């Protein structure tokens, strides 16, 4: 069963990796208005200002000298649920916030956080998330799985140490894919997948 789940995650990552990196670069990073269901690419400055992640999270991420690179705030894939019913007002659609950090000793690490925006009027009551992170850097791709349990929480997050290293100025890409379960997450509305570019400082 675990091998089948892992294979599905890797397939999702491969689909994202096959997208042109220029397609991500074409998104305007300075948009002031974030509309529902739109991806929003986060600069290091936007992440550091504390609007998206708590001060405690950011302090922990950088306490060993790691540098925040950039990230993304994106909705999960739009999928029909298994019985074809319309999604109710109080069911939760999962969004994924992620950012990457770089440390000369430890290389790239990736933070993954799932939540539900306030305008869905729903507490997802997360119970678990599972997925994989893939980092492509200096023509080398590393993929690592992650899993996290929660007790009906509003958010759920984890950090994945990837270890990729490269010279300053090297460009790469981070891809995140997986799914979440929760008391208020309907079937088909807990899957997530997103990707963003990084540049080693």
C-alpha beads as a LAMMPS data file, in Angstrom:
LAMMPS data file: protein, C-alpha beads

201 atoms
200 bonds

1 atom types
1 bond types

-500.0 500.0 xlo xhi
-500.0 500.0 ylo yhi
-500.0 500.0 zlo zhi

Masses

1 110.0

Atoms # bond

1 1 1 0.000 0.000 0.000
2 1 1 2.776 2.448 0.953
3 1 1 4.603 1.729 -2.329
4 1 1 1.433 2.489 -4.288
5 1 1 0.937 5.778 -2.392
6 1 1 4.575 6.777 -2.925
7 1 1 4.289 5.992 -6.651
8 1 1 1.256 8.287 -6.943
9 1 1 3.149 11.117 -5.253
10 1 1 6.152 10.669 -7.543
11 1 1 3.876 10.758 -10.596
12 1 1 2.416 14.079 -9.392
13 1 1 5.918 15.477 -8.896
14 1 1 6.993 14.342 -12.373
15 1 1 3.992 16.122 -13.894
16 1 1 5.014 19.358 -12.197
17 1 1 8.674 18.910 -13.095
18 1 1 7.754 18.589 -16.763
19 1 1 6.300 22.114 -16.791
20 1 1 8.504 24.814 -18.266
21 1 1 10.327 26.803 -15.608
22 1 1 9.530 29.942 -17.605
23 1 1 5.820 29.389 -16.994
24 1 1 6.397 30.000 -13.291
25 1 1 8.589 33.036 -13.966
26 1 1 5.824 34.654 -16.019
27 1 1 3.622 35.085 -12.946
28 1 1 3.640 38.638 -11.603
29 1 1 5.234 38.505 -8.151
30 1 1 4.187 42.026 -7.195
31 1 1 0.416 41.568 -7.327
32 1 1 -1.293 43.388 -4.478
33 1 1 -4.607 41.588 -4.819
34 1 1 -4.813 37.853 -4.212
35 1 1 -7.994 36.393 -5.623
36 1 1 -9.448 33.087 -4.425
37 1 1 -7.910 30.031 -6.080
38 1 1 -4.890 31.937 -7.451
39 1 1 -1.250 31.023 -6.870
40 1 1 0.904 33.707 -5.289
41 1 1 4.686 33.576 -5.464
42 1 1 6.421 34.806 -2.304
43 1 1 9.710 36.670 -2.305
44 1 1 12.170 36.340 0.567
45 1 1 11.155 39.825 1.755
46 1 1 7.449 38.915 1.816
47 1 1 8.180 35.752 3.791
48 1 1 10.445 37.541 6.274
49 1 1 7.910 40.288 7.026
50 1 1 5.760 37.794 8.931
51 1 1 2.503 38.175 6.995
52 1 1 2.463 34.551 5.881
53 1 1 4.414 32.666 8.547
54 1 1 4.718 33.291 12.268
55 1 1 7.789 34.926 13.796
56 1 1 8.460 31.716 15.731
57 1 1 8.471 29.650 12.526
58 1 1 10.830 32.040 10.771
59 1 1 13.171 32.252 13.755
60 1 1 13.390 28.458 13.896
61 1 1 14.007 28.262 10.152
62 1 1 16.933 30.688 10.268
63 1 1 18.437 30.090 13.708
64 1 1 21.397 28.135 12.294
65 1 1 22.212 30.803 9.720
66 1 1 19.975 29.496 6.948
67 1 1 18.790 32.060 4.392
68 1 1 15.172 32.140 3.210
69 1 1 15.070 31.985 -0.587
70 1 1 11.435 32.286 -1.736
71 1 1 8.180 30.340 -1.731
72 1 1 4.574 29.982 -2.856
73 1 1 1.022 30.197 -1.525
74 1 1 -1.204 28.017 -3.681
75 1 1 -4.534 26.169 -3.664
76 1 1 -4.564 22.408 -3.955
77 1 1 -5.687 20.738 -7.176
78 1 1 -9.359 21.168 -8.073
79 1 1 -10.802 17.665 -8.124
80 1 1 -14.291 16.198 -8.041
81 1 1 -15.111 14.244 -4.929
82 1 1 -15.621 10.526 -5.154
83 1 1 -19.430 10.617 -5.242
84 1 1 -19.805 13.686 -7.441
85 1 1 -21.638 15.855 -4.914
86 1 1 -21.145 19.605 -4.750
87 1 1 -18.816 20.813 -2.018
88 1 1 -20.668 22.188 0.983
89 1 1 -20.107 25.694 2.361
90 1 1 -18.440 24.434 5.538
91 1 1 -16.144 21.874 3.926
92 1 1 -12.512 22.834 3.562
93 1 1 -10.374 23.347 0.487
94 1 1 -6.703 22.966 1.326
95 1 1 -4.017 25.475 0.395
96 1 1 -0.284 24.848 0.558
97 1 1 2.242 27.434 1.723
98 1 1 5.858 26.527 1.187
99 1 1 9.247 28.179 1.248
100 1 1 12.851 27.047 0.810
101 1 1 15.924 27.936 2.856
102 1 1 19.604 27.476 2.096
103 1 1 22.491 26.809 4.447
104 1 1 26.099 26.334 3.317
105 1 1 26.484 23.307 5.576
106 1 1 23.083 21.638 5.209
107 1 1 21.975 22.779 1.753
108 1 1 18.314 23.250 0.803
109 1 1 15.458 22.664 3.256
110 1 1 11.773 23.034 2.401
111 1 1 8.947 24.082 4.723
112 1 1 5.451 22.784 3.875
113 1 1 2.364 24.152 5.613
114 1 1 -1.296 23.382 4.868
115 1 1 -4.207 25.603 5.853
116 1 1 -7.643 26.777 4.709
117 1 1 -8.204 30.483 3.861
118 1 1 -10.612 32.408 6.089
119 1 1 -13.132 32.978 3.280
120 1 1 -14.036 29.289 3.187
121 1 1 -15.533 29.610 6.696
122 1 1 -14.206 26.176 7.578
123 1 1 -11.876 24.643 10.124
124 1 1 -10.297 21.721 8.247
125 1 1 -9.543 19.833 11.483
126 1 1 -6.428 18.283 9.984
127 1 1 -5.612 14.756 11.093
128 1 1 -2.714 13.938 8.746
129 1 1 -0.766 14.937 5.678
130 1 1 1.550 12.915 3.477
131 1 1 3.503 13.704 0.356
132 1 1 6.900 14.318 -1.167
133 1 1 9.227 17.215 -1.936
134 1 1 11.449 17.281 -5.009
135 1 1 14.349 19.721 -5.486
136 1 1 16.160 20.086 -8.788
137 1 1 19.466 21.929 -8.483
138 1 1 22.671 21.801 -10.538
139 1 1 21.138 19.156 -12.835
140 1 1 20.461 16.853 -9.882
141 1 1 17.006 15.999 -8.536
142 1 1 16.420 14.813 -4.980
143 1 1 13.023 13.560 -3.783
144 1 1 12.059 12.880 -0.169
145 1 1 8.762 11.767 1.333
146 1 1 7.158 13.365 4.397
147 1 1 4.286 12.524 6.745
148 1 1 2.739 14.321 9.722
149 1 1 -0.127 13.574 12.112
150 1 1 -2.326 16.128 13.875
151 1 1 -5.258 16.141 16.285
152 1 1 -7.926 18.039 14.307
153 1 1 -5.680 21.109 13.937
154 1 1 -6.353 24.289 11.928
155 1 1 -2.945 24.004 10.249
156 1 1 -0.390 21.271 9.758
157 1 1 3.248 21.712 8.766
158 1 1 6.632 20.049 8.489
159 1 1 10.193 20.765 7.380
160 1 1 12.001 18.527 4.905
161 1 1 15.809 18.647 4.813
162 1 1 16.742 18.030 1.186
163 1 1 20.506 18.610 1.356
164 1 1 20.975 19.918 -2.199
165 1 1 23.984 22.229 -2.561
166 1 1 25.230 24.395 -5.422
167 1 1 27.315 27.462 -6.215
168 1 1 25.963 30.968 -5.695
169 1 1 23.650 32.011 -8.523
170 1 1 22.598 28.470 -9.429
171 1 1 18.899 28.272 -10.340
172 1 1 16.647 25.365 -9.458
173 1 1 13.099 24.332 -8.696
174 1 1 11.135 23.036 -5.708
175 1 1 8.050 20.840 -6.233
176 1 1 5.676 19.812 -3.457
177 1 1 2.846 17.276 -3.813
178 1 1 0.667 15.177 -1.552
179 1 1 -2.665 15.138 0.240
180 1 1 -4.235 15.841 3.607
181 1 1 -7.048 14.358 5.642
182 1 1 -9.300 16.091 8.134
183 1 1 -12.747 15.950 9.691
184 1 1 -13.979 18.770 7.421
185 1 1 -12.110 17.849 4.242
186 1 1 -14.246 16.111 1.644
187 1 1 -12.892 13.397 -0.603
188 1 1 -11.018 14.979 -3.505
189 1 1 -10.418 18.314 -1.764
190 1 1 -7.306 17.467 0.237
191 1 1 -4.787 16.958 -2.553
192 1 1 -2.150 19.625 -3.162
193 1 1 0.674 20.214 -5.634
194 1 1 2.744 23.313 -6.321
195 1 1 6.169 24.335 -7.575
196 1 1 8.433 27.399 -7.504
197 1 1 11.908 28.462 -8.622
198 1 1 14.851 29.124 -6.330
199 1 1 18.250 30.771 -6.753
200 1 1 21.168 29.984 -4.454
201 1 1 22.439 33.198 -2.792

Bonds

1 1 1 2
2 1 2 3
3 1 3 4
4 1 4 5
5 1 5 6
6 1 6 7
7 1 7 8
8 1 8 9
9 1 9 10
10 1 10 11
11 1 11 12
12 1 12 13
13 1 13 14
14 1 14 15
15 1 15 16
16 1 16 17
17 1 17 18
18 1 18 19
19 1 19 20
20 1 20 21
21 1 21 22
22 1 22 23
23 1 23 24
24 1 24 25
25 1 25 26
26 1 26 27
27 1 27 28
28 1 28 29
29 1 29 30
30 1 30 31
31 1 31 32
32 1 32 33
33 1 33 34
34 1 34 35
35 1 35 36
36 1 36 37
37 1 37 38
38 1 38 39
39 1 39 40
40 1 40 41
41 1 41 42
42 1 42 43
43 1 43 44
44 1 44 45
45 1 45 46
46 1 46 47
47 1 47 48
48 1 48 49
49 1 49 50
50 1 50 51
51 1 51 52
52 1 52 53
53 1 53 54
54 1 54 55
55 1 55 56
56 1 56 57
57 1 57 58
58 1 58 59
59 1 59 60
60 1 60 61
61 1 61 62
62 1 62 63
63 1 63 64
64 1 64 65
65 1 65 66
66 1 66 67
67 1 67 68
68 1 68 69
69 1 69 70
70 1 70 71
71 1 71 72
72 1 72 73
73 1 73 74
74 1 74 75
75 1 75 76
76 1 76 77
77 1 77 78
78 1 78 79
79 1 79 80
80 1 80 81
81 1 81 82
82 1 82 83
83 1 83 84
84 1 84 85
85 1 85 86
86 1 86 87
87 1 87 88
88 1 88 89
89 1 89 90
90 1 90 91
91 1 91 92
92 1 92 93
93 1 93 94
94 1 94 95
95 1 95 96
96 1 96 97
97 1 97 98
98 1 98 99
99 1 99 100
100 1 100 101
101 1 101 102
102 1 102 103
103 1 103 104
104 1 104 105
105 1 105 106
106 1 106 107
107 1 107 108
108 1 108 109
109 1 109 110
110 1 110 111
111 1 111 112
112 1 112 113
113 1 113 114
114 1 114 115
115 1 115 116
116 1 116 117
117 1 117 118
118 1 118 119
119 1 119 120
120 1 120 121
121 1 121 122
122 1 122 123
123 1 123 124
124 1 124 125
125 1 125 126
126 1 126 127
127 1 127 128
128 1 128 129
129 1 129 130
130 1 130 131
131 1 131 132
132 1 132 133
133 1 133 134
134 1 134 135
135 1 135 136
136 1 136 137
137 1 137 138
138 1 138 139
139 1 139 140
140 1 140 141
141 1 141 142
142 1 142 143
143 1 143 144
144 1 144 145
145 1 145 146
146 1 146 147
147 1 147 148
148 1 148 149
149 1 149 150
150 1 150 151
151 1 151 152
152 1 152 153
153 1 153 154
154 1 154 155
155 1 155 156
156 1 156 157
157 1 157 158
158 1 158 159
159 1 159 160
160 1 160 161
161 1 161 162
162 1 162 163
163 1 163 164
164 1 164 165
165 1 165 166
166 1 166 167
167 1 167 168
168 1 168 169
169 1 169 170
170 1 170 171
171 1 171 172
172 1 172 173
173 1 173 174
174 1 174 175
175 1 175 176
176 1 176 177
177 1 177 178
178 1 178 179
179 1 179 180
180 1 180 181
181 1 181 182
182 1 182 183
183 1 183 184
184 1 184 185
185 1 185 186
186 1 186 187
187 1 187 188
188 1 188 189
189 1 189 190
190 1 190 191
191 1 191 192
192 1 192 193
193 1 193 194
194 1 194 195
195 1 195 196
196 1 196 197
197 1 197 198
198 1 198 199
199 1 199 200
200 1 200 201
